[in-house]
Amino acid sequence: SQKIEQNSEALNIQEGKTATLTCNYTNYSPAYLQWYRQDPGRGPVFLLLIRENEKEKRKERLKVTFDTTLKQSLFHITASQPADSATYLCAPPSGGYNKLIFGAGTRLAVHP
Amino acid sequence: ETGVTQTPRHLVMGMTNKKSLKCEQHLGHNAMYWYKQSAKKPLELMFVYNFKEQTENNSVPSRFSPECPNSSHLFLHLHTLQPEDSALYLCASSQDEGRGPTSYGYTFGSGTRLTVV
């Protein structure tokens, strides 16, 4: 069955450093993958979408890569700030184009 | 506000009660979704509606009953729930263009925190 894995351990980094989060998927080849941010008790907020024919996508301090050979997406936040502290979810589609399944998320804590 | 409004924000109900969760989107999207998020678990897709037609029921127990009267409103009717149904219930919407999503992803509401006692 389709499986999505994100590092369940929290990632702790110092302010100003680059945070790198990993999303691995197995048993299928999604046409795209989305990344979301979720704060406690709130709904996820869409950040970026990357398609299978795009190697890299950028938005301000965010960068996402998509390696269809490794079946992996990396999510980078450069010059991280304490306000970036949240849980980050990767979400490829399953079945229909618009039926997203979500990874468990990786909690990021950026310390001053 | 994100453009997707969920009410109520918090709900406590007994196992014999009947209640409904409401979701409304003002984005002109044509697809709406219910997700369940339990503590320390990934979001679980429950139901998908495209153009107000249900296109997905992810093996959800019948004590959860969705209703989509139009493409802007989505309800989740609850009856005889169990304590393990306590969770954050999230509604989302998107624009389904049939060949993949727009670059804007899903828009989620803030969720209803449900506690079954």
gemmi code that builds the backbone of each chain (N, CA, C; Angstrom):
import gemmi

chains = {
    "A": [
        ("SER", (0.849, -1.190, 0.000), (0.000, 0.000, 0.000), (0.886, 1.242, 0.000)),
        ("GLN", (0.283, 2.359, -0.415), (1.025, 3.618, -0.471), (1.416, 4.056, 0.939)),
        ("LYS", (2.642, 4.517, 1.072), (3.140, 4.878, 2.397), (3.908, 6.185, 2.310)),
        ("ILE", (3.688, 7.056, 3.281), (4.420, 8.322, 3.370), (5.124, 8.353, 4.715)),
        ("GLU", (6.397, 8.703, 4.690), (7.152, 8.742, 5.936), (7.811, 10.094, 6.117)),
        ("GLN", (7.555, 10.688, 7.245), (8.251, 11.904, 7.646), (8.919, 11.622, 8.986)),
        ("ASN", (10.034, 12.272, 9.222), (10.755, 12.050, 10.458), (9.879, 12.446, 11.640)),
        ("SER", (9.535, 11.483, 12.478), (8.634, 11.769, 13.593), (9.324, 12.503, 14.733)),
        ("GLU", (10.655, 12.476, 14.725), (11.375, 13.189, 15.768), (11.330, 14.680, 15.477)),
        ("ALA", (11.216, 15.472, 16.524), (11.222, 16.916, 16.351), (12.605, 17.378, 15.902)),
        ("LEU", (12.607, 18.421, 15.092), (13.858, 19.001, 14.609), (14.086, 20.312, 15.344)),
        ("ASN", (15.187, 20.381, 16.079), (15.526, 21.590, 16.832), (16.727, 22.258, 16.180)),
        ("ILE", (16.575, 23.536, 15.814), (17.691, 24.245, 15.191), (17.790, 25.653, 15.758)),
        ("GLN", (18.936, 26.258, 15.544), (19.165, 27.627, 15.993), (18.657, 28.618, 14.955)),
        ("GLU", (18.164, 29.707, 15.430), (17.716, 30.789, 14.553), (18.823, 31.158, 13.568)),
        ("GLY", (18.419, 31.356, 12.322), (19.370, 31.738, 11.279), (19.905, 30.570, 10.476)),
        ("LYS", (19.771, 29.365, 11.017), (20.229, 28.173, 10.298), (19.173, 27.720, 9.297)),
        ("THR", (19.579, 26.776, 8.429), (18.652, 26.192, 7.467), (18.056, 24.905, 8.026)),
        ("ALA", (16.743, 24.824, 8.008), (16.043, 23.604, 8.430), (15.763, 22.763, 7.200)),
        ("THR", (16.002, 21.466, 7.300), (15.716, 20.550, 6.186), (14.859, 19.415, 6.705)),
        ("LEU", (13.676, 19.274, 6.102), (12.741, 18.221, 6.488), (12.589, 17.256, 5.320)),
        ("THR", (12.376, 15.981, 5.662), (12.364, 14.925, 4.649), (10.994, 14.263, 4.569)),
        ("CYS", (10.605, 13.955, 3.350), (9.381, 13.190, 3.109), (9.720, 12.072, 2.128)),
        ("ASN", (9.543, 10.841, 2.556), (9.781, 9.687, 1.689), (8.463, 8.984, 1.404)),
        ("TYR", (8.307, 8.498, 0.197), (7.085, 7.778, -0.142), (7.466, 6.463, -0.825)),
        ("THR", (6.596, 5.473, -0.658), (6.869, 4.150, -1.222), (5.616, 3.604, -1.889)),
        ("ASN", (5.847, 2.713, -2.814), (4.799, 1.939, -3.488), (3.913, 2.734, -4.428)),
        ("TYR", (4.343, 3.923, -4.823), (3.653, 4.614, -5.900), (4.466, 5.812, -6.351)),
        ("SER", (4.008, 6.439, -7.423), (4.728, 7.578, -7.995), (3.752, 8.734, -8.161)),
        ("PRO", (3.650, 9.611, -7.171), (2.705, 10.729, -7.251), (3.095, 11.726, -8.332)),
        ("ALA", (2.086, 12.304, -8.944), (2.328, 13.294, -9.992), (2.768, 14.626, -9.408)),
        ("TYR", (2.497, 14.845, -8.143), (2.906, 16.082, -7.472), (2.926, 15.829, -5.978)),
        ("LEU", (3.410, 16.782, -5.252), (3.461, 16.676, -3.803), (3.292, 18.086, -3.229)),
        ("GLN", (2.545, 18.178, -2.147), (2.318, 19.470, -1.506), (2.931, 19.484, -0.107)),
        ("TRP", (3.267, 20.665, 0.349), (3.749, 20.863, 1.719), (2.857, 21.865, 2.427)),
        ("TYR", (2.575, 21.549, 3.694), (1.710, 22.387, 4.522), (2.388, 22.669, 5.853)),
        ("ARG", (1.961, 23.757, 6.463), (2.378, 24.096, 7.823), (1.146, 24.003, 8.710)),
        ("GLN", (1.322, 23.410, 9.913), (0.211, 23.347, 10.849), (0.664, 23.813, 12.229)),
        ("ASP", (-0.057, 24.769, 12.767), (0.172, 25.222, 14.124), (-0.802, 24.482, 15.055)),
        ("PRO", (-0.453, 24.369, 16.347), (-1.300, 23.586, 17.270), (-2.743, 24.061, 17.270)),
        ("GLY", (-3.673, 23.112, 17.152), (-5.096, 23.418, 17.224), (-5.661, 24.137, 16.016)),
        ("ARG", (-4.875, 24.223, 14.937), (-5.337, 24.930, 13.735), (-5.295, 23.997, 12.533)),
        ("GLY", (-5.970, 24.406, 11.460), (-5.896, 23.632, 10.231), (-4.582, 23.877, 9.512)),
        ("PRO", (-4.157, 22.924, 8.695), (-2.927, 23.123, 7.915), (-3.070, 24.281, 6.941)),
        ("VAL", (-1.944, 24.909, 6.644), (-1.895, 26.011, 5.688), (-0.989, 25.611, 4.534)),
        ("PHE", (-1.496, 25.724, 3.323), (-0.737, 25.349, 2.130), (0.467, 26.256, 1.949)),
        ("LEU", (1.622, 25.623, 1.635), (2.850, 26.374, 1.404), (3.298, 26.296, -0.053)),
        ("LEU", (3.527, 25.079, -0.530), (4.103, 24.904, -1.862), (3.593, 23.616, -2.484)),
        ("LEU", (3.520, 23.608, -3.819), (3.232, 22.404, -4.580), (4.356, 22.218, -5.581)),
        ("ILE", (4.848, 21.008, -5.706), (5.881, 20.704, -6.696), (5.410, 19.520, -7.528)),
        ("ARG", (5.548, 19.638, -8.844), (5.098, 18.588, -9.759), (6.258, 17.670, -10.101)),
        ("GLU", (5.949, 16.500, -10.621), (6.975, 15.480, -10.854), (8.007, 15.911, -11.891)),
        ("ASN", (7.648, 16.836, -12.775), (8.609, 17.303, -13.778), (9.393, 18.529, -13.311)),
        ("GLU", (9.211, 18.918, -12.049), (9.952, 20.044, -11.471), (10.928, 19.497, -10.449)),
        ("LYS", (12.171, 19.856, -10.568), (13.159, 19.368, -9.607), (13.159, 20.208, -8.340)),
        ("GLU", (12.817, 21.470, -8.496), (12.943, 22.391, -7.365), (11.889, 23.495, -7.493)),
        ("LYS", (11.399, 23.961, -6.347), (10.447, 25.073, -6.326), (10.817, 25.970, -5.161)),
        ("ARG", (10.750, 27.287, -5.382), (11.116, 28.224, -4.313), (9.993, 29.226, -4.074)),
        ("LYS", (9.901, 29.638, -2.812), (8.968, 30.699, -2.433), (9.568, 31.398, -1.217)),
        ("GLU", (10.070, 32.589, -1.458), (10.718, 33.370, -0.398), (11.809, 32.527, 0.270)),
        ("ARG", (11.736, 32.234, 1.557), (12.788, 31.464, 2.236), (12.568, 29.957, 2.143)),
        ("LEU", (11.564, 29.533, 1.437), (11.239, 28.122, 1.338), (11.751, 27.539, 0.025)),
        ("LYS", (12.221, 26.286, 0.094), (12.620, 25.582, -1.114), (12.211, 24.130, -0.977)),
        ("VAL", (11.614, 23.592, -2.027), (11.211, 22.190, -2.038), (11.871, 21.508, -3.228)),
        ("THR", (12.363, 20.295, -3.002), (12.892, 19.476, -4.103), (12.073, 18.198, -4.182)),
        ("PHE", (12.101, 17.580, -5.359), (11.302, 16.384, -5.617), (12.163, 15.443, -6.435)),
        ("ASP", (12.606, 14.361, -5.819), (13.464, 13.397, -6.499), (12.649, 12.123, -6.719)),
        ("THR", (12.184, 11.945, -7.951), (11.306, 10.802, -8.227), (12.083, 9.491, -8.276)),
        ("THR", (13.406, 9.570, -8.418), (14.220, 8.345, -8.397), (14.382, 7.851, -6.964)),
        ("LEU", (14.690, 8.769, -6.066), (14.820, 8.431, -4.651), (13.482, 8.313, -3.953)),
        ("LYS", (12.412, 8.776, -4.617), (11.068, 8.809, -4.018), (11.103, 9.637, -2.730)),
        ("GLN", (11.604, 10.860, -2.911), (11.819, 11.700, -1.737), (11.614, 13.162, -2.101)),
        ("SER", (11.044, 13.908, -1.134), (10.968, 15.357, -1.255), (11.645, 15.965, -0.039)),
        ("LEU", (12.421, 16.996, -0.263), (13.062, 17.727, 0.822), (12.465, 19.129, 0.892)),
        ("PHE", (12.265, 19.591, 2.112), (11.682, 20.912, 2.360), (12.692, 21.708, 3.171)),
        ("HIS", (13.125, 22.847, 2.642), (14.143, 23.652, 3.301), (13.565, 25.006, 3.690)),
        ("ILE", (13.927, 25.447, 4.892), (13.639, 26.823, 5.306), (14.991, 27.474, 5.595)),
        ("THR", (15.356, 28.465, 4.819), (16.622, 29.154, 5.044), (16.420, 30.329, 6.003)),
        ("ALA", (17.500, 30.715, 6.670), (17.470, 31.827, 7.632), (16.275, 31.675, 8.573)),
        ("SER", (16.183, 30.521, 9.213), (15.003, 30.190, 10.010), (14.810, 31.169, 11.170)),
        ("GLN", (13.547, 31.327, 11.547), (13.164, 32.252, 12.614), (12.289, 31.507, 13.614)),
        ("PRO", (12.249, 31.960, 14.866), (11.358, 31.295, 15.839), (9.912, 31.201, 15.353)),
        ("ALA", (9.466, 32.159, 14.557), (8.094, 32.122, 14.035), (7.877, 30.976, 13.052)),
        ("ASP", (8.953, 30.350, 12.591), (8.824, 29.187, 11.695), (8.513, 27.914, 12.478)),
        ("SER", (8.555, 27.965, 13.788), (8.291, 26.790, 14.613), (6.851, 26.331, 14.404)),
        ("ALA", (6.683, 25.089, 13.962), (5.372, 24.530, 13.638), (5.597, 23.078, 13.221)),
        ("THR", (4.523, 22.398, 12.873), (4.622, 21.067, 12.275), (4.435, 21.199, 10.774)),
        ("TYR", (5.294, 20.544, 10.026), (5.263, 20.616, 8.569), (4.857, 19.257, 8.006)),
        ("LEU", (3.861, 19.297, 7.141), (3.266, 18.076, 6.596), (3.531, 17.975, 5.101)),
        ("CYS", (3.903, 16.782, 4.645), (3.940, 16.580, 3.200), (2.688, 15.813, 2.793)),
        ("ALA", (2.217, 16.068, 1.592), (0.932, 15.517, 1.163), (0.944, 15.243, -0.333)),
        ("PRO", (1.198, 14.013, -0.736), (1.011, 13.640, -2.129), (-0.429, 13.189, -2.343)),
        ("PRO", (-0.862, 13.127, -3.593), (-2.213, 12.626, -3.848), (-2.232, 11.108, -3.815)),
        ("SER", (-3.421, 10.583, -3.615), (-3.614, 9.135, -3.661), (-4.845, 8.852, -4.497)),
        ("GLY", (-4.714, 8.033, -5.496), (-5.876, 7.763, -6.336), (-6.168, 8.973, -7.193)),
        ("GLY", (-7.295, 9.629, -6.958), (-7.667, 10.795, -7.740), (-6.694, 11.935, -7.550)),
        ("TYR", (-6.627, 12.805, -8.527), (-5.690, 13.910, -8.492), (-5.831, 14.760, -7.253)),
        ("ASN", (-7.043, 14.959, -6.803), (-7.234, 15.896, -5.701), (-7.525, 15.210, -4.387)),
        ("LYS", (-7.187, 13.939, -4.231), (-7.394, 13.238, -2.980), (-6.041, 13.152, -2.295)),
        ("LEU", (-5.809, 14.071, -1.373), (-4.518, 14.120, -0.709), (-4.469, 13.189, 0.488)),
        ("ILE", (-3.315, 12.558, 0.676), (-3.042, 11.869, 1.926), (-1.862, 12.582, 2.581)),
        ("PHE", (-1.866, 12.628, 3.887), (-0.889, 13.421, 4.624), (0.064, 12.540, 5.405)),
        ("GLY", (1.325, 12.964, 5.441), (2.275, 12.352, 6.344), (1.966, 12.778, 7.771)),
        ("ALA", (2.636, 12.120, 8.713), (2.402, 12.429, 10.124), (2.966, 13.786, 10.522)),
        ("GLY", (3.875, 14.320, 9.707), (4.429, 15.637, 9.989), (5.693, 15.591, 10.810)),
        ("THR", (6.510, 16.618, 10.638), (7.712, 16.801, 11.448), (7.581, 18.126, 12.168)),
        ("ARG", (7.773, 18.077, 13.495), (7.694, 19.319, 14.273), (9.042, 20.014, 14.250)),
        ("LEU", (9.031, 21.264, 13.872), (10.244, 22.085, 13.831), (10.198, 23.091, 14.967)),
        ("ALA", (11.293, 23.167, 15.715), (11.428, 24.178, 16.766), (12.675, 24.994, 16.477)),
        ("VAL", (12.496, 26.286, 16.267), (13.620, 27.185, 15.996), (13.872, 28.005, 17.257)),
        ("HIS", (15.081, 27.874, 17.778), (15.420, 28.516, 19.050), (16.204, 29.804, 18.821)),
        ("PRO", (15.880, 30.860, 19.607), (16.605, 32.138, 19.433), (18.084, 31.984, 19.791)),
    ],
    "B": [
        ("GLU", (-9.158, 34.784, 8.968), (-9.948, 33.685, 8.390), (-9.366, 33.254, 7.044)),
        ("THR", (-9.468, 31.984, 6.764), (-8.850, 31.447, 5.553), (-9.776, 31.475, 4.361)),
        ("GLY", (-11.059, 31.730, 4.585), (-12.051, 31.594, 3.524), (-12.866, 30.330, 3.697)),
        ("VAL", (-12.448, 29.475, 4.635), (-13.211, 28.284, 4.994), (-13.555, 28.414, 6.479)),
        ("THR", (-14.848, 28.456, 6.766), (-15.318, 28.690, 8.127), (-15.975, 27.438, 8.678)),
        ("GLN", (-15.515, 27.002, 9.845), (-16.095, 25.834, 10.485), (-16.745, 26.240, 11.800)),
        ("THR", (-17.920, 25.686, 12.040), (-18.602, 25.903, 13.314), (-19.217, 24.589, 13.798)),
        ("PRO", (-19.265, 24.391, 15.122), (-18.635, 25.222, 16.146), (-17.132, 24.970, 16.212)),
        ("ARG", (-16.404, 25.764, 16.945), (-14.971, 25.525, 17.122), (-14.714, 24.403, 18.116)),
        ("HIS", (-15.578, 24.315, 19.120), (-15.463, 23.258, 20.134), (-16.836, 22.645, 20.341)),
        ("LEU", (-16.853, 21.320, 20.572), (-18.110, 20.623, 20.795), (-17.868, 19.468, 21.754)),
        ("VAL", (-18.679, 19.428, 22.801), (-18.663, 18.293, 23.722), (-20.027, 17.620, 23.606)),
        ("MET", (-20.030, 16.344, 23.347), (-21.300, 15.650, 23.203), (-21.264, 14.285, 23.868)),
        ("GLY", (-22.427, 13.869, 24.325), (-22.552, 12.542, 24.905), (-22.706, 11.501, 23.817)),
        ("MET", (-22.518, 10.264, 24.174), (-22.544, 9.197, 23.178), (-23.922, 8.986, 22.573)),
        ("THR", (-24.964, 9.474, 23.223), (-26.305, 9.286, 22.671), (-26.810, 10.521, 21.924)),
        ("ASN", (-26.007, 11.579, 21.921), (-26.444, 12.827, 21.276), (-26.373, 12.756, 19.756)),
        ("LYS", (-27.073, 13.699, 19.123), (-26.926, 13.944, 17.690), (-26.517, 15.399, 17.517)),
        ("LYS", (-25.469, 15.617, 16.763), (-24.990, 16.971, 16.502), (-24.524, 17.058, 15.066)),
        ("SER", (-24.305, 18.279, 14.610), (-23.788, 18.475, 13.251), (-22.662, 19.487, 13.256)),
        ("LEU", (-21.660, 19.213, 12.435), (-20.590, 20.161, 12.181), (-20.874, 20.835, 10.842)),
        ("LYS", (-20.553, 22.125, 10.787), (-20.835, 22.890, 9.573), (-19.547, 23.464, 9.000)),
        ("CYS", (-19.470, 23.462, 7.679), (-18.334, 24.055, 6.976), (-18.875, 24.889, 5.826)),
        ("GLU", (-18.321, 26.066, 5.655), (-18.733, 26.962, 4.572), (-17.487, 27.564, 3.927)),
        ("GLN", (-17.451, 27.541, 2.604), (-16.311, 28.155, 1.918), (-16.788, 29.262, 0.983)),
        ("HIS", (-16.010, 30.326, 0.979), (-16.354, 31.528, 0.200), (-15.338, 31.746, -0.908)),
        ("LEU", (-14.744, 30.664, -1.403), (-13.641, 30.762, -2.354), (-14.043, 30.367, -3.768)),
        ("GLY", (-15.279, 29.922, -3.939), (-15.707, 29.481, -5.257), (-15.135, 28.142, -5.672)),
        ("HIS", (-14.627, 27.376, -4.708), (-14.062, 26.069, -5.010), (-15.155, 25.051, -5.319)),
        ("ASN", (-14.772, 23.985, -6.052), (-15.779, 22.990, -6.431), (-15.578, 21.646, -5.743)),
        ("ALA", (-14.602, 21.533, -4.850), (-14.375, 20.292, -4.120), (-14.246, 20.601, -2.633)),
        ("MET", (-14.837, 19.741, -1.811), (-14.770, 19.917, -0.359), (-14.483, 18.577, 0.300)),
        ("TYR", (-13.859, 18.640, 1.474), (-13.339, 17.440, 2.124), (-13.566, 17.500, 3.629)),
        ("TRP", (-13.748, 16.321, 4.230), (-13.677, 16.192, 5.687), (-12.460, 15.329, 6.018)),
        ("TYR", (-11.656, 15.823, 6.970), (-10.541, 15.071, 7.501), (-10.698, 14.964, 9.015)),
        ("LYS", (-10.172, 13.874, 9.568), (-10.128, 13.683, 11.013), (-8.665, 13.680, 11.445)),
        ("GLN", (-8.370, 14.411, 12.520), (-7.009, 14.402, 13.049), (-7.055, 14.053, 14.527)),
        ("SER", (-6.613, 12.837, 14.837), (-6.515, 12.390, 16.227), (-5.133, 12.723, 16.756)),
        ("ALA", (-5.013, 12.729, 18.067), (-3.748, 13.094, 18.698), (-2.618, 12.208, 18.179)),
        ("LYS", (-1.538, 12.850, 17.751), (-0.323, 12.170, 17.322), (-0.532, 11.211, 16.154)),
        ("LYS", (-1.558, 11.454, 15.347), (-1.803, 10.645, 14.149), (-1.923, 11.551, 12.938)),
        ("PRO", (-1.627, 11.029, 11.750), (-1.773, 11.858, 10.545), (-3.236, 12.187, 10.276)),
        ("LEU", (-3.446, 13.210, 9.486), (-4.799, 13.512, 9.024), (-5.342, 12.314, 8.254)),
        ("GLU", (-6.585, 11.955, 8.558), (-7.239, 10.850, 7.867), (-8.373, 11.399, 7.015)),
        ("LEU", (-8.322, 11.109, 5.720), (-9.389, 11.536, 4.831), (-10.653, 10.749, 5.140)),
        ("MET", (-11.778, 11.475, 5.273), (-13.055, 10.813, 5.540), (-13.940, 10.827, 4.286)),
        ("PHE", (-14.230, 11.999, 3.788), (-15.157, 12.141, 2.663), (-14.643, 13.195, 1.691)),
        ("VAL", (-14.984, 12.977, 0.395), (-14.659, 13.943, -0.651), (-15.932, 14.241, -1.431)),
        ("TYR", (-16.168, 15.510, -1.703), (-17.281, 15.932, -2.552), (-16.723, 16.761, -3.697)),
        ("ASN", (-17.107, 16.384, -4.928), (-16.786, 17.176, -6.113), (-18.090, 17.646, -6.730)),
        ("PHE", (-18.213, 18.953, -6.936), (-19.453, 19.524, -7.478), (-20.657, 18.984, -6.715)),
        ("LYS", (-20.544, 18.969, -5.390), (-21.544, 18.531, -4.409), (-21.952, 17.064, -4.536)),
        ("GLU", (-21.202, 16.271, -5.295), (-21.451, 14.831, -5.356), (-20.363, 14.114, -4.557)),
        ("GLN", (-20.782, 13.166, -3.722), (-19.791, 12.441, -2.933), (-18.996, 11.502, -3.833)),
        ("THR", (-17.683, 11.668, -3.845), (-16.847, 10.832, -4.688), (-15.934, 9.931, -3.875)),
        ("GLU", (-15.947, 10.075, -2.568), (-15.070, 9.243, -1.744), (-15.688, 9.078, -0.361)),
        ("ASN", (-15.735, 7.855, 0.097), (-16.083, 7.539, 1.480), (-15.012, 6.567, 1.927)),
        ("ASN", (-14.119, 7.054, 2.764), (-12.928, 6.269, 3.100), (-13.214, 5.298, 4.234)),
        ("SER", (-14.200, 4.416, 4.019), (-14.555, 3.384, 5.014), (-14.884, 3.997, 6.363)),
        ("VAL", (-15.642, 5.072, 6.319), (-16.010, 5.771, 7.548), (-17.260, 5.116, 8.144)),
        ("PRO", (-17.287, 4.893, 9.475), (-18.469, 4.296, 10.096), (-19.718, 5.120, 9.842)),
        ("SER", (-20.856, 4.437, 9.823), (-22.110, 5.093, 9.457), (-22.581, 6.091, 10.508)),
        ("ARG", (-21.973, 6.113, 11.668), (-22.347, 7.111, 12.672), (-21.888, 8.516, 12.252)),
        ("PHE", (-21.082, 8.592, 11.198), (-20.717, 9.867, 10.566), (-21.454, 9.950, 9.233)),
        ("SER", (-22.230, 10.983, 9.050), (-23.033, 11.109, 7.830), (-22.807, 12.487, 7.218)),
        ("PRO", (-22.170, 12.549, 6.039), (-21.928, 13.856, 5.426), (-23.117, 14.314, 4.601)),
        ("GLU", (-23.171, 15.634, 4.402), (-24.200, 16.223, 3.547), (-23.606, 17.435, 2.853)),
        ("CYS", (-23.831, 17.530, 1.552), (-23.317, 18.670, 0.792), (-24.451, 19.241, -0.045)),
        ("PRO", (-25.224, 20.193, 0.488), (-26.381, 20.713, -0.237), (-26.016, 21.567, -1.442)),
        ("ASN", (-24.845, 22.176, -1.420), (-24.359, 22.950, -2.570), (-22.848, 23.014, -2.469)),
        ("SER", (-22.211, 23.576, -3.459), (-20.747, 23.514, -3.498), (-20.075, 24.419, -2.477)),
        ("SER", (-20.857, 25.214, -1.720), (-20.268, 26.101, -0.725), (-20.421, 25.596, 0.698)),
        ("HIS", (-21.285, 24.615, 0.911), (-21.591, 24.162, 2.261), (-21.395, 22.669, 2.393)),
        ("LEU", (-20.866, 22.279, 3.541), (-20.635, 20.868, 3.833), (-20.954, 20.649, 5.304)),
        ("PHE", (-21.684, 19.574, 5.575), (-22.036, 19.237, 6.943), (-21.513, 17.843, 7.273)),
        ("LEU", (-21.289, 17.622, 8.557), (-20.983, 16.275, 9.044), (-21.925, 16.016, 10.213)),
        ("HIS", (-22.883, 15.121, 9.977), (-23.864, 14.798, 11.008), (-23.320, 13.647, 11.852)),
        ("LEU", (-23.447, 13.817, 13.161), (-22.861, 12.876, 14.103), (-23.956, 12.262, 14.975)),
        ("HIS", (-23.914, 10.953, 15.162), (-24.862, 10.327, 16.079), (-24.263, 9.068, 16.673)),
        ("THR", (-24.582, 8.850, 17.932), (-24.091, 7.697, 18.716), (-22.598, 7.491, 18.540)),
        ("LEU", (-21.845, 8.568, 18.798), (-20.398, 8.476, 18.664), (-19.779, 7.757, 19.856)),
        ("GLN", (-18.524, 7.370, 19.685), (-17.748, 6.699, 20.711), (-16.654, 7.640, 21.216)),
        ("PRO", (-16.161, 7.418, 22.429), (-15.081, 8.281, 22.937), (-13.880, 8.347, 22.001)),
        ("GLU", (-13.588, 7.253, 21.285), (-12.428, 7.270, 20.367), (-12.644, 8.149, 19.141)),
        ("ASP", (-13.865, 8.650, 18.977), (-14.127, 9.588, 17.888), (-13.720, 11.010, 18.257)),
        ("SER", (-13.325, 11.212, 19.476), (-12.841, 12.535, 19.897), (-11.602, 12.885, 19.078)),
        ("ALA", (-11.644, 14.060, 18.455), (-10.549, 14.450, 17.550), (-10.806, 15.869, 17.054)),
        ("LEU", (-9.881, 16.352, 16.251), (-10.066, 17.614, 15.532), (-10.589, 17.270, 14.139)),
        ("TYR", (-11.756, 17.795, 13.800), (-12.349, 17.532, 12.489), (-12.141, 18.760, 11.614)),
        ("LEU", (-11.486, 18.501, 10.499), (-11.089, 19.590, 9.610), (-11.829, 19.509, 8.286)),
        ("CYS", (-12.294, 20.633, 7.849), (-12.913, 20.765, 6.531), (-11.924, 21.490, 5.616)),
        ("ALA", (-11.894, 21.121, 4.365), (-11.023, 21.792, 3.403), (-11.746, 21.939, 2.073)),
        ("SER", (-11.282, 22.858, 1.259), (-11.826, 23.001, -0.090), (-10.676, 23.200, -1.068)),
        ("SER", (-10.948, 22.915, -2.335), (-9.951, 23.141, -3.384), (-10.666, 23.307, -4.721)),
        ("GLN", (-9.915, 23.759, -5.707), (-10.453, 23.871, -7.048), (-9.953, 22.674, -7.832)),
        ("ASP", (-10.844, 21.763, -8.147), (-10.487, 20.561, -8.888), (-10.643, 20.842, -10.369)),
        ("GLU", (-9.532, 20.835, -11.084), (-9.585, 21.129, -12.516), (-9.521, 19.851, -13.337)),
        ("GLY", (-9.622, 18.721, -12.688), (-9.734, 17.454, -13.391), (-8.412, 16.883, -13.853)),
        ("ARG", (-7.411, 17.728, -14.026), (-6.112, 17.233, -14.480), (-5.040, 17.536, -13.441)),
        ("GLY", (-5.479, 17.699, -12.205), (-4.536, 18.021, -11.140), (-4.936, 19.313, -10.480)),
        ("PRO", (-4.370, 19.618, -9.370), (-4.802, 20.793, -8.606), (-4.210, 22.069, -9.199)),
        ("THR", (-4.787, 23.173, -8.786), (-4.137, 24.452, -9.077), (-2.895, 24.515, -8.199)),
        ("SER", (-2.139, 25.545, -8.333), (-0.937, 25.665, -7.518), (-1.234, 26.137, -6.111)),
        ("TYR", (-2.502, 26.236, -5.743), (-2.865, 26.807, -4.451), (-3.254, 25.771, -3.403)),
        ("GLY", (-3.293, 24.517, -3.756), (-3.524, 23.483, -2.759), (-4.891, 23.542, -2.128)),
        ("TYR", (-4.989, 22.927, -0.975), (-6.224, 22.921, -0.205), (-6.241, 24.144, 0.715)),
        ("THR", (-7.446, 24.635, 0.959), (-7.635, 25.635, 2.007), (-8.413, 24.972, 3.131)),
        ("PHE", (-7.826, 24.970, 4.314), (-8.465, 24.329, 5.463), (-9.141, 25.363, 6.357)),
        ("GLY", (-10.204, 24.912, 7.016), (-10.771, 25.689, 8.107), (-9.963, 25.465, 9.376)),
        ("SER", (-10.384, 26.126, 10.445), (-9.672, 26.009, 11.714), (-10.048, 24.753, 12.489)),
        ("GLY", (-11.081, 24.050, 12.024), (-11.422, 22.790, 12.646), (-12.439, 22.899, 13.767)),
        ("THR", (-13.060, 21.775, 14.071), (-13.933, 21.635, 15.245), (-13.277, 20.618, 16.166)),
        ("ARG", (-13.005, 21.050, 17.388), (-12.438, 20.132, 18.380), (-13.600, 19.404, 19.043)),
        ("LEU", (-13.739, 18.123, 18.759), (-14.862, 17.329, 19.256), (-14.409, 16.443, 20.411)),
        ("THR", (-15.163, 16.490, 21.488), (-14.921, 15.603, 22.629), (-16.194, 14.809, 22.892)),
        ("VAL", (-16.076, 13.499, 22.867), (-17.215, 12.611, 23.123), (-17.068, 12.050, 24.538)),
        ("VAL", (-18.082, 12.294, 25.351), (-18.003, 11.850, 26.755), (-19.049, 10.763, 27.048)),
    ],
}
model = gemmi.Model(1)
for chain_id, residues in chains.items():
    chain = gemmi.Chain(chain_id)
    for i, (resn, *xyz) in enumerate(residues, 1):
        res = gemmi.Residue()
        res.name, res.seqid = resn, gemmi.SeqId(i, " ")
        for name, pos in zip(("N", "CA", "C"), xyz):
            atom = gemmi.Atom()
            atom.name, atom.element = name, gemmi.Element(name[0])
            atom.pos, atom.b_iso = gemmi.Position(*pos), 0.0
            res.add_atom(atom)
        chain.add_residue(res)
    model.add_chain(chain)
structure = gemmi.Structure()
structure.add_model(model)
structure.setup_entities()
